[in-house]
Amino acid sequence: MSWTAANGREITDEMIDRWRKSYEQGEFPEDGRTVGGVIMGRPPLSTDKSPAHGTPS
């Protein structure tokens, strides 16, 4: 099965499986791309009323 991303890139089941395996090992996939910097830490919970990470308080 495959899907087309918003940018037109085809995403296949095989790609998702490779990404999953890499992420489970704490690695970034070889064919992966990021659009921003890495933010360390846990994202806030949906019930968390504190400001988002990286936001001045």
mmCIF file of the N, C-alpha and C atoms, coordinates in Angstrom:
data_MODEL
# 
_entry.id   MODEL 
# 
loop_
_atom_site.group_PDB 
_atom_site.id 
_atom_site.type_symbol 
_atom_site.label_atom_id 
_atom_site.label_alt_id 
_atom_site.label_comp_id 
_atom_site.label_asym_id 
_atom_site.label_entity_id 
_atom_site.label_seq_id 
_atom_site.pdbx_PDB_ins_code 
_atom_site.Cartn_x 
_atom_site.Cartn_y 
_atom_site.Cartn_z 
_atom_site.occupancy 
_atom_site.B_iso_or_equiv 
_atom_site.pdbx_formal_charge 
_atom_site.auth_seq_id 
_atom_site.auth_comp_id 
_atom_site.auth_asym_id 
_atom_site.auth_atom_id 
_atom_site.pdbx_PDB_model_num 
ATOM 1   N N  . MET A 1 1  ? 0.849  -1.168 0.000  1.00 0.00 ? 1  MET A N  1 
ATOM 2   C CA . MET A 1 1  ? 0.000  0.000  0.000  1.00 0.00 ? 1  MET A CA 1 
ATOM 3   C C  . MET A 1 1  ? 0.897  1.233  0.000  1.00 0.00 ? 1  MET A C  1 
ATOM 4   N N  . SER A 1 2  ? 0.416  2.321  -0.551 1.00 0.00 ? 2  SER A N  1 
ATOM 5   C CA . SER A 1 2  ? 1.183  3.562  -0.532 1.00 0.00 ? 2  SER A CA 1 
ATOM 6   C C  . SER A 1 2  ? 0.234  4.753  -0.437 1.00 0.00 ? 2  SER A C  1 
ATOM 7   N N  . TRP A 1 3  ? 0.792  5.868  -0.003 1.00 0.00 ? 3  TRP A N  1 
ATOM 8   C CA . TRP A 1 3  ? 0.052  7.114  0.148  1.00 0.00 ? 3  TRP A CA 1 
ATOM 9   C C  . TRP A 1 3  ? 0.878  8.225  -0.481 1.00 0.00 ? 3  TRP A C  1 
ATOM 10  N N  . THR A 1 4  ? 0.238  9.322  -0.793 1.00 0.00 ? 4  THR A N  1 
ATOM 11  C CA . THR A 1 4  ? 0.944  10.484 -1.309 1.00 0.00 ? 4  THR A CA 1 
ATOM 12  C C  . THR A 1 4  ? 0.896  11.580 -0.252 1.00 0.00 ? 4  THR A C  1 
ATOM 13  N N  . ALA A 1 5  ? 2.078  12.046 0.167  1.00 0.00 ? 5  ALA A N  1 
ATOM 14  C CA . ALA A 1 5  ? 2.176  13.108 1.173  1.00 0.00 ? 5  ALA A CA 1 
ATOM 15  C C  . ALA A 1 5  ? 1.772  14.443 0.546  1.00 0.00 ? 5  ALA A C  1 
ATOM 16  N N  . ALA A 1 6  ? 1.558  15.441 1.387  1.00 0.00 ? 6  ALA A N  1 
ATOM 17  C CA . ALA A 1 6  ? 1.152  16.768 0.919  1.00 0.00 ? 6  ALA A CA 1 
ATOM 18  C C  . ALA A 1 6  ? 2.160  17.365 -0.060 1.00 0.00 ? 6  ALA A C  1 
ATOM 19  N N  . ASN A 1 7  ? 3.442  16.989 0.088  1.00 0.00 ? 7  ASN A N  1 
ATOM 20  C CA . ASN A 1 7  ? 4.467  17.532 -0.814 1.00 0.00 ? 7  ASN A CA 1 
ATOM 21  C C  . ASN A 1 7  ? 4.623  16.700 -2.077 1.00 0.00 ? 7  ASN A C  1 
ATOM 22  N N  . GLY A 1 8  ? 3.781  15.673 -2.248 1.00 0.00 ? 8  GLY A N  1 
ATOM 23  C CA . GLY A 1 8  ? 3.814  14.844 -3.441 1.00 0.00 ? 8  GLY A CA 1 
ATOM 24  C C  . GLY A 1 8  ? 4.672  13.596 -3.320 1.00 0.00 ? 8  GLY A C  1 
ATOM 25  N N  . ARG A 1 9  ? 5.374  13.432 -2.220 1.00 0.00 ? 9  ARG A N  1 
ATOM 26  C CA . ARG A 1 9  ? 6.241  12.264 -2.016 1.00 0.00 ? 9  ARG A CA 1 
ATOM 27  C C  . ARG A 1 9  ? 5.392  11.023 -1.748 1.00 0.00 ? 9  ARG A C  1 
ATOM 28  N N  . GLU A 1 10 ? 5.724  9.923  -2.412 1.00 0.00 ? 10 GLU A N  1 
ATOM 29  C CA . GLU A 1 10 ? 5.028  8.672  -2.180 1.00 0.00 ? 10 GLU A CA 1 
ATOM 30  C C  . GLU A 1 10 ? 5.586  8.014  -0.916 1.00 0.00 ? 10 GLU A C  1 
ATOM 31  N N  . ILE A 1 11 ? 4.696  7.596  -0.032 1.00 0.00 ? 11 ILE A N  1 
ATOM 32  C CA . ILE A 1 11 ? 5.060  6.932  1.217  1.00 0.00 ? 11 ILE A CA 1 
ATOM 33  C C  . ILE A 1 11 ? 4.545  5.497  1.124  1.00 0.00 ? 11 ILE A C  1 
ATOM 34  N N  . THR A 1 12 ? 5.449  4.533  1.275  1.00 0.00 ? 12 THR A N  1 
ATOM 35  C CA . THR A 1 12 ? 5.063  3.129  1.163  1.00 0.00 ? 12 THR A CA 1 
ATOM 36  C C  . THR A 1 12 ? 5.102  2.446  2.529  1.00 0.00 ? 12 THR A C  1 
ATOM 37  N N  . ASP A 1 13 ? 4.461  1.296  2.601  1.00 0.00 ? 13 ASP A N  1 
ATOM 38  C CA . ASP A 1 13 ? 4.508  0.495  3.832  1.00 0.00 ? 13 ASP A CA 1 
ATOM 39  C C  . ASP A 1 13 ? 5.946  0.143  4.190  1.00 0.00 ? 13 ASP A C  1 
ATOM 40  N N  . GLU A 1 14 ? 6.766  -0.131 3.185  1.00 0.00 ? 14 GLU A N  1 
ATOM 41  C CA . GLU A 1 14 ? 8.165  -0.482 3.431  1.00 0.00 ? 14 GLU A CA 1 
ATOM 42  C C  . GLU A 1 14 ? 8.919  0.682  4.064  1.00 0.00 ? 14 GLU A C  1 
ATOM 43  N N  . MET A 1 15 ? 8.648  1.893  3.598  1.00 0.00 ? 15 MET A N  1 
ATOM 44  C CA . MET A 1 15 ? 9.294  3.084  4.171  1.00 0.00 ? 15 MET A CA 1 
ATOM 45  C C  . MET A 1 15 ? 8.887  3.241  5.635  1.00 0.00 ? 15 MET A C  1 
ATOM 46  N N  . ILE A 1 16 ? 7.616  3.098  5.913  1.00 0.00 ? 16 ILE A N  1 
ATOM 47  C CA . ILE A 1 16 ? 7.123  3.247  7.276  1.00 0.00 ? 16 ILE A CA 1 
ATOM 48  C C  . ILE A 1 16 ? 7.750  2.195  8.178  1.00 0.00 ? 16 ILE A C  1 
ATOM 49  N N  . ASP A 1 17 ? 7.881  0.963  7.676  1.00 0.00 ? 17 ASP A N  1 
ATOM 50  C CA . ASP A 1 17 ? 8.500  -0.093 8.475  1.00 0.00 ? 17 ASP A CA 1 
ATOM 51  C C  . ASP A 1 17 ? 9.962  0.223  8.762  1.00 0.00 ? 17 ASP A C  1 
ATOM 52  N N  . ARG A 1 18 ? 10.718 0.734  7.782  1.00 0.00 ? 18 ARG A N  1 
ATOM 53  C CA . ARG A 1 18 ? 12.117 1.118  8.013  1.00 0.00 ? 18 ARG A CA 1 
ATOM 54  C C  . ARG A 1 18 ? 12.208 2.233  9.038  1.00 0.00 ? 18 ARG A C  1 
ATOM 55  N N  . TRP A 1 19 ? 11.341 3.237  8.918  1.00 0.00 ? 19 TRP A N  1 
ATOM 56  C CA . TRP A 1 19 ? 11.345 4.355  9.868  1.00 0.00 ? 19 TRP A CA 1 
ATOM 57  C C  . TRP A 1 19 ? 11.051 3.853  11.275 1.00 0.00 ? 19 TRP A C  1 
ATOM 58  N N  . ARG A 1 20 ? 10.042 2.993  11.395 1.00 0.00 ? 20 ARG A N  1 
ATOM 59  C CA . ARG A 1 20 ? 9.660  2.463  12.710 1.00 0.00 ? 20 ARG A CA 1 
ATOM 60  C C  . ARG A 1 20 ? 10.838 1.738  13.357 1.00 0.00 ? 20 ARG A C  1 
ATOM 61  N N  . LYS A 1 21 ? 11.505 0.900  12.583 1.00 0.00 ? 21 LYS A N  1 
ATOM 62  C CA . LYS A 1 21 ? 12.645 0.154  13.117 1.00 0.00 ? 21 LYS A CA 1 
ATOM 63  C C  . LYS A 1 21 ? 13.751 1.104  13.575 1.00 0.00 ? 21 LYS A C  1 
ATOM 64  N N  . SER A 1 22 ? 14.024 2.136  12.788 1.00 0.00 ? 22 SER A N  1 
ATOM 65  C CA . SER A 1 22 ? 15.055 3.108  13.170 1.00 0.00 ? 22 SER A CA 1 
ATOM 66  C C  . SER A 1 22 ? 14.674 3.842  14.441 1.00 0.00 ? 22 SER A C  1 
ATOM 67  N N  . TYR A 1 23 ? 13.451 4.341  14.498 1.00 0.00 ? 23 TYR A N  1 
ATOM 68  C CA . TYR A 1 23 ? 13.002 5.088  15.676 1.00 0.00 ? 23 TYR A CA 1 
ATOM 69  C C  . TYR A 1 23 ? 13.027 4.220  16.930 1.00 0.00 ? 23 TYR A C  1 
ATOM 70  N N  . GLU A 1 24 ? 12.636 2.950  16.804 1.00 0.00 ? 24 GLU A N  1 
ATOM 71  C CA . GLU A 1 24 ? 12.643 2.052  17.955 1.00 0.00 ? 24 GLU A CA 1 
ATOM 72  C C  . GLU A 1 24 ? 14.046 1.823  18.494 1.00 0.00 ? 24 GLU A C  1 
ATOM 73  N N  . GLN A 1 25 ? 15.061 1.993  17.636 1.00 0.00 ? 25 GLN A N  1 
ATOM 74  C CA . GLN A 1 25 ? 16.453 1.835  18.051 1.00 0.00 ? 25 GLN A CA 1 
ATOM 75  C C  . GLN A 1 25 ? 17.075 3.167  18.446 1.00 0.00 ? 25 GLN A C  1 
ATOM 76  N N  . GLY A 1 26 ? 16.270 4.237  18.447 1.00 0.00 ? 26 GLY A N  1 
ATOM 77  C CA . GLY A 1 26 ? 16.767 5.559  18.822 1.00 0.00 ? 26 GLY A CA 1 
ATOM 78  C C  . GLY A 1 26 ? 17.585 6.217  17.734 1.00 0.00 ? 26 GLY A C  1 
ATOM 79  N N  . GLU A 1 27 ? 17.384 5.816  16.492 1.00 0.00 ? 27 GLU A N  1 
ATOM 80  C CA . GLU A 1 27 ? 18.130 6.362  15.359 1.00 0.00 ? 27 GLU A CA 1 
ATOM 81  C C  . GLU A 1 27 ? 17.193 7.149  14.452 1.00 0.00 ? 27 GLU A C  1 
ATOM 82  N N  . PHE A 1 28 ? 17.789 8.025  13.643 1.00 0.00 ? 28 PHE A N  1 
ATOM 83  C CA . PHE A 1 28 ? 17.033 8.768  12.639 1.00 0.00 ? 28 PHE A CA 1 
ATOM 84  C C  . PHE A 1 28 ? 17.203 8.037  11.322 1.00 0.00 ? 28 PHE A C  1 
ATOM 85  N N  . PRO A 1 29 ? 16.129 7.734  10.604 1.00 0.00 ? 29 PRO A N  1 
ATOM 86  C CA . PRO A 1 29 ? 16.240 6.973  9.359  1.00 0.00 ? 29 PRO A CA 1 
ATOM 87  C C  . PRO A 1 29 ? 17.160 7.659  8.347  1.00 0.00 ? 29 PRO A C  1 
ATOM 88  N N  . GLU A 1 30 ? 17.873 6.840  7.559  1.00 0.00 ? 30 GLU A N  1 
ATOM 89  C CA . GLU A 1 30 ? 18.804 7.381  6.563  1.00 0.00 ? 30 GLU A CA 1 
ATOM 90  C C  . GLU A 1 30 ? 18.105 8.288  5.564  1.00 0.00 ? 30 GLU A C  1 
ATOM 91  N N  . ASP A 1 31 ? 16.910 7.912  5.133  1.00 0.00 ? 31 ASP A N  1 
ATOM 92  C CA . ASP A 1 31 ? 16.202 8.720  4.133  1.00 0.00 ? 31 ASP A CA 1 
ATOM 93  C C  . ASP A 1 31 ? 15.260 9.734  4.779  1.00 0.00 ? 31 ASP A C  1 
ATOM 94  N N  . GLY A 1 32 ? 15.412 9.933  6.080  1.00 0.00 ? 32 GLY A N  1 
ATOM 95  C CA . GLY A 1 32 ? 14.547 10.857 6.797  1.00 0.00 ? 32 GLY A CA 1 
ATOM 96  C C  . GLY A 1 32 ? 14.986 12.300 6.639  1.00 0.00 ? 32 GLY A C  1 
ATOM 97  N N  . ARG A 1 33 ? 14.043 13.176 6.773  1.00 0.00 ? 33 ARG A N  1 
ATOM 98  C CA . ARG A 1 33 ? 14.305 14.612 6.717  1.00 0.00 ? 33 ARG A CA 1 
ATOM 99  C C  . ARG A 1 33 ? 13.560 15.270 7.851  1.00 0.00 ? 33 ARG A C  1 
ATOM 100 N N  . THR A 1 34 ? 14.108 16.359 8.340  1.00 0.00 ? 34 THR A N  1 
ATOM 101 C CA . THR A 1 34 ? 13.434 17.112 9.387  1.00 0.00 ? 34 THR A CA 1 
ATOM 102 C C  . THR A 1 34 ? 13.295 18.558 8.924  1.00 0.00 ? 34 THR A C  1 
ATOM 103 N N  . VAL A 1 35 ? 12.268 19.215 9.389  1.00 0.00 ? 35 VAL A N  1 
ATOM 104 C CA . VAL A 1 35 ? 12.044 20.604 8.998  1.00 0.00 ? 35 VAL A CA 1 
ATOM 105 C C  . VAL A 1 35 ? 12.374 21.574 10.124 1.00 0.00 ? 35 VAL A C  1 
ATOM 106 N N  . GLY A 1 36 ? 12.876 21.051 11.223 1.00 0.00 ? 36 GLY A N  1 
ATOM 107 C CA . GLY A 1 36 ? 13.200 21.911 12.347 1.00 0.00 ? 36 GLY A CA 1 
ATOM 108 C C  . GLY A 1 36 ? 14.234 21.277 13.244 1.00 0.00 ? 36 GLY A C  1 
ATOM 109 N N  . GLY A 1 37 ? 14.597 21.992 14.256 1.00 0.00 ? 37 GLY A N  1 
ATOM 110 C CA . GLY A 1 37 ? 15.573 21.488 15.199 1.00 0.00 ? 37 GLY A CA 1 
ATOM 111 C C  . GLY A 1 37 ? 14.985 20.457 16.134 1.00 0.00 ? 37 GLY A C  1 
ATOM 112 N N  . VAL A 1 38 ? 15.853 19.752 16.801 1.00 0.00 ? 38 VAL A N  1 
ATOM 113 C CA . VAL A 1 38 ? 15.429 18.750 17.768 1.00 0.00 ? 38 VAL A CA 1 
ATOM 114 C C  . VAL A 1 38 ? 15.130 19.443 19.081 1.00 0.00 ? 38 VAL A C  1 
ATOM 115 N N  . ILE A 1 39 ? 13.999 19.126 19.673 1.00 0.00 ? 39 ILE A N  1 
ATOM 116 C CA . ILE A 1 39 ? 13.616 19.667 20.973 1.00 0.00 ? 39 ILE A CA 1 
ATOM 117 C C  . ILE A 1 39 ? 13.648 18.509 21.952 1.00 0.00 ? 39 ILE A C  1 
ATOM 118 N N  . MET A 1 40 ? 14.561 18.587 22.897 1.00 0.00 ? 40 MET A N  1 
ATOM 119 C CA . MET A 1 40 ? 14.721 17.505 23.862 1.00 0.00 ? 40 MET A CA 1 
ATOM 120 C C  . MET A 1 40 ? 13.608 17.560 24.902 1.00 0.00 ? 40 MET A C  1 
ATOM 121 N N  . GLY A 1 41 ? 13.200 16.407 25.356 1.00 0.00 ? 41 GLY A N  1 
ATOM 122 C CA . GLY A 1 41 ? 12.214 16.341 26.421 1.00 0.00 ? 41 GLY A CA 1 
ATOM 123 C C  . GLY A 1 41 ? 10.881 15.812 25.955 1.00 0.00 ? 41 GLY A C  1 
ATOM 124 N N  . ARG A 1 42 ? 10.024 15.641 26.903 1.00 0.00 ? 42 ARG A N  1 
ATOM 125 C CA . ARG A 1 42 ? 8.689  15.124 26.650 1.00 0.00 ? 42 ARG A CA 1 
ATOM 126 C C  . ARG A 1 42 ? 7.764  16.256 26.213 1.00 0.00 ? 42 ARG A C  1 
ATOM 127 N N  . PRO A 1 43 ? 6.945  16.019 25.204 1.00 0.00 ? 43 PRO A N  1 
ATOM 128 C CA . PRO A 1 43 ? 5.956  17.031 24.854 1.00 0.00 ? 43 PRO A CA 1 
ATOM 129 C C  . PRO A 1 43 ? 4.945  17.173 25.993 1.00 0.00 ? 43 PRO A C  1 
ATOM 130 N N  . PRO A 1 44 ? 4.345  18.330 26.139 1.00 0.00 ? 44 PRO A N  1 
ATOM 131 C CA . PRO A 1 44 ? 3.368  18.490 27.209 1.00 0.00 ? 44 PRO A CA 1 
ATOM 132 C C  . PRO A 1 44 ? 2.157  17.587 26.974 1.00 0.00 ? 44 PRO A C  1 
ATOM 133 N N  . LEU A 1 45 ? 1.551  17.124 28.054 1.00 0.00 ? 45 LEU A N  1 
ATOM 134 C CA . LEU A 1 45 ? 0.335  16.345 27.948 1.00 0.00 ? 45 LEU A CA 1 
ATOM 135 C C  . LEU A 1 45 ? -0.813 17.259 27.544 1.00 0.00 ? 45 LEU A C  1 
ATOM 136 N N  . SER A 1 46 ? -1.828 16.693 26.930 1.00 0.00 ? 46 SER A N  1 
ATOM 137 C CA . SER A 1 46 ? -2.968 17.506 26.500 1.00 0.00 ? 46 SER A CA 1 
ATOM 138 C C  . SER A 1 46 ? -3.674 18.137 27.693 1.00 0.00 ? 46 SER A C  1 
ATOM 139 N N  . THR A 1 47 ? -3.512 17.569 28.883 1.00 0.00 ? 47 THR A N  1 
ATOM 140 C CA . THR A 1 47 ? -4.143 18.113 30.086 1.00 0.00 ? 47 THR A CA 1 
ATOM 141 C C  . THR A 1 47 ? -3.231 19.077 30.830 1.00 0.00 ? 47 THR A C  1 
ATOM 142 N N  . ASP A 1 48 ? -1.990 19.250 30.333 1.00 0.00 ? 48 ASP A N  1 
ATOM 143 C CA . ASP A 1 48 ? -0.995 20.121 30.980 1.00 0.00 ? 48 ASP A CA 1 
ATOM 144 C C  . ASP A 1 48 ? -1.357 21.583 30.714 1.00 0.00 ? 48 ASP A C  1 
ATOM 145 N N  . LYS A 1 49 ? -1.520 22.362 31.765 1.00 0.00 ? 49 LYS A N  1 
ATOM 146 C CA . LYS A 1 49 ? -1.902 23.777 31.623 1.00 0.00 ? 49 LYS A CA 1 
ATOM 147 C C  . LYS A 1 49 ? -0.693 24.709 31.584 1.00 0.00 ? 49 LYS A C  1 
ATOM 148 N N  . SER A 1 50 ? 0.530  24.152 31.747 1.00 0.00 ? 50 SER A N  1 
ATOM 149 C CA . SER A 1 50 ? 1.725  24.982 31.722 1.00 0.00 ? 50 SER A CA 1 
ATOM 150 C C  . SER A 1 50 ? 2.069  25.391 30.295 1.00 0.00 ? 50 SER A C  1 
ATOM 151 N N  . PRO A 1 51 ? 2.879  26.445 30.101 1.00 0.00 ? 51 PRO A N  1 
ATOM 152 C CA . PRO A 1 51 ? 3.250  26.859 28.754 1.00 0.00 ? 51 PRO A CA 1 
ATOM 153 C C  . PRO A 1 51 ? 3.983  25.734 28.020 1.00 0.00 ? 51 PRO A C  1 
ATOM 154 N N  . ALA A 1 52 ? 3.904  25.742 26.692 1.00 0.00 ? 52 ALA A N  1 
ATOM 155 C CA . ALA A 1 52 ? 4.576  24.740 25.864 1.00 0.00 ? 52 ALA A CA 1 
ATOM 156 C C  . ALA A 1 52 ? 6.082  24.828 26.063 1.00 0.00 ? 52 ALA A C  1 
ATOM 157 N N  . HIS A 1 53 ? 6.770  23.717 25.831 1.00 0.00 ? 53 HIS A N  1 
ATOM 158 C CA . HIS A 1 53 ? 8.229  23.685 25.932 1.00 0.00 ? 53 HIS A CA 1 
ATOM 159 C C  . HIS A 1 53 ? 8.825  24.717 24.987 1.00 0.00 ? 53 HIS A C  1 
ATOM 160 N N  . GLY A 1 54 ? 9.852  25.386 25.447 1.00 0.00 ? 54 GLY A N  1 
ATOM 161 C CA . GLY A 1 54 ? 10.547 26.363 24.610 1.00 0.00 ? 54 GLY A CA 1 
ATOM 162 C C  . GLY A 1 54 ? 9.880  27.727 24.593 1.00 0.00 ? 54 GLY A C  1 
ATOM 163 N N  . THR A 1 55 ? 8.759  27.868 25.281 1.00 0.00 ? 55 THR A N  1 
ATOM 164 C CA . THR A 1 55 ? 8.057  29.140 25.323 1.00 0.00 ? 55 THR A CA 1 
ATOM 165 C C  . THR A 1 55 ? 8.411  29.855 26.622 1.00 0.00 ? 55 THR A C  1 
ATOM 166 N N  . PRO A 1 56 ? 8.833  31.122 26.523 1.00 0.00 ? 56 PRO A N  1 
ATOM 167 C CA . PRO A 1 56 ? 9.169  31.848 27.763 1.00 0.00 ? 56 PRO A CA 1 
ATOM 168 C C  . PRO A 1 56 ? 7.951  31.937 28.667 1.00 0.00 ? 56 PRO A C  1 
ATOM 169 N N  . SER A 1 57 ? 8.166  31.829 29.978 1.00 0.00 ? 57 SER A N  1 
ATOM 170 C CA . SER A 1 57 ? 7.031  31.933 30.899 1.00 0.00 ? 57 SER A CA 1 
ATOM 171 C C  . SER A 1 57 ? 6.967  33.312 31.522 1.00 0.00 ? 57 SER A C  1 
# 
